[in-house]
Amino acid sequence: MTAESTSLLLVNELSITYNGVSPPVKAVNNISLKLKKGENLGIIGESGCGKSTLALGIMGLIKNGSVKGNILYKDLNLVGLPDDKLRHYRWKEIAMMFQNSLDILNPVLTVEEQVGEPLRFHCHLTPQEIDERVVHTLEMVGLDPAWRTAYPHQLSGGMRQRVLLAMALICEPELLIVDEPTTALDAASKNDIFELLQNLQKQLNFAMILISHDVAFVSQLTSMLITMYCGQAVEYGRTSDVLKNPMHCYTRGLLNSSPQFFKYKDLWGISGEPPGEGAPLKGCPFAPRCCQSAEGCGKSRPQLRYVALERRVACHKGGIETFLKAEGIKKNYRVGEKSIEAVRGADLEIRSGEVVALVGESGSGKSTLAHILAGVLPADEGSVFFRGKKVENHWATKMIGGMQIIFQDPFSATSHRMQVLDVVKEPLEIMKWKSTAERNKAAGEALQAVRLPVTPEFLQRYCYSLSGGQRQRVAIARALITRPNLVIADEITSMLDPSNQANILRELKGLQNRFGFAMLYITHELHLARKVSDKVYVMHRGEIVEKGSSSVIFEKPEHFFTKQLFKEAFRSSG
């Protein structure tokens, strides 16, 4: 039996172009997907990425556009089918719950007239039978049948969504496409729609394609997930796998922007904007916004390829790169006759563009591990790799695009005898990077990035005359001047007052979001780690005792020490 014959819906290399604008807009670009009977597929992506156009294409509702490729429903190709034949499939076999009820519902027709319309076309029923079916369906979607004589403007937003759902289900289709069902609804109405869809699917066993900006909503209702960008599928896999471990930078950006997943974090959207409509795209469309884009990314469009079992990613680099990997790091100190195990077999991994927090109580070995990762201290055992190459002889910190460390104490990290300009540009001086004028220009840009003045008076000031907050900003500018791909921030706010602490941390996170570097944020301040981190490693007595997504670790810690650490830290905040 072929894969096609076991699928309810098979979309193969579908492209949809709107020709009524100049230049034409390719809203869907070479999308392929399959759906089995009773299966649920989620589609996520920013506004304008092509989600709704894909849904309309499956429904055969594209106007002023061209559709290429195949849409096989029960082995029948719907592409190119005359509209009079397509109408026999719409609502009866494939139905759609549209996102904007006020635009979709006719203001001069009653609820009963609109919900019953598909029945009048597809089923030879008497008016009495149609009314009975409408009553039954309205009850099924949780709307009092008494409202069937009302007009759309007399209903609330949640009630209108139920009417749209009743319209879609009135003929009991085998495939339901749901487009942004919770847009503009309050939390209670969203929960109602969620429970409705969940219960109705159990009753009717329809397959479902769910399109939504609400990632938490999609996570609870679907088994497979597609991420779309510029009309293209950039990631495809099991919903739980994709949400737990996104493998495309764009998918990760969408998840990090979702307050449902990271309740305590500040919201940071994906930096940059999508290409304009009709803009020519030679290479990867996400490259201008991607934290790991390289020259080759702009030459050709990446194909959706398998990177793991039931996991495909459209990325020239095969998904999110691993920038730093530490394996079996051990470090002992001798104090008199006593040997202290500062780090005990630590493993750690940081991928491009992510913020990893290394937390633990003071003296747990965090800073020792950080210094080993940066090459400041040698490890007794174990290895550190930066972009696949072993870190030795400080090479990773002596290059443009390498790694840099921002030390804990801003006063000892910057020489009080040096002027601001000389401190910031010193890494470029050591590398002998370009000319003096270009080094000075780069130093000015780095200082501006951390919101420090670049007046001659400030550039010539000695570091001893700066405040703690200013010196920490200078230290950050010094680290960023080499445009690092990885920044190690070691307790950088521990010596600052709360106001400067908040300003510095927000500034650094903003820079990370803007420039896309990865960051290892080392702290014993768990409130701060919870605000900025994507992943968390918990360290106790030199050992990594727990690791995972920050949304999971902070909500449901498993290790006894982590639970105790969080209990003490968050005791006052409830």
Helices and strands as residue ranges (DSSP letters): H 3-6, E 9-18, E 25-35, E 40-44, H 51-59, E 65-73, E 76-77, H 83-86, E 94-97, H 101-104, H 111-122, H 127-140, G 145-149, G 152-154, H 157-169, E 175-179, H 187-204, E 207-211, H 215-221, E 224-229, E 232-238, H 239-244, H 249-256, G 287-289, G 295-298, E 304-308, E 311-314, E 322-335, E 338-351, E 355-359, H 366-373, E 381-386, E 389-390, G 395-397, E 403-406, H 410-413, H 420-431, H 436-449, H 456-459, G 463-465, H 468-480, E 486-490, H 498-515, E 518-523, H 526-532, E 535-540, E 543-549, H 550-555, H 560-569
